[in-house]
Amino acid sequence: MIKTKYYYNKGKTIYECDRCHKLLEKEDGLYRISIYNMARNKTVKTLHLCKRCTQISLAIINKGVKK
């Protein structure tokens, strides 16, 4: 989620990881995962995650996929 948003002087927006609550900037490796509902053509939820939490989330998703 967005913690602090800068509008002027080309400042940097600061995000907070939704899982571990670590403060992030764009240069730190910010990842965004969106859950999209195809039936309603609408984004249900958007998560802002750090690199570590993204790797954990993708490992859980890939483990649940049956090939």
LINURJO-V987202 format. One line per field, one symbol per residue. phi: phi as a letter, one per 30 degrees, with the letter a starting at -180 (. if undefined). Layout:
BEGIN
phi = ???
END
This chain:
BEGIN
phi = .dcbcccchhdcdccbddcciddbceddjccbcccccddchbddabccbddddddddddddddddcc
END
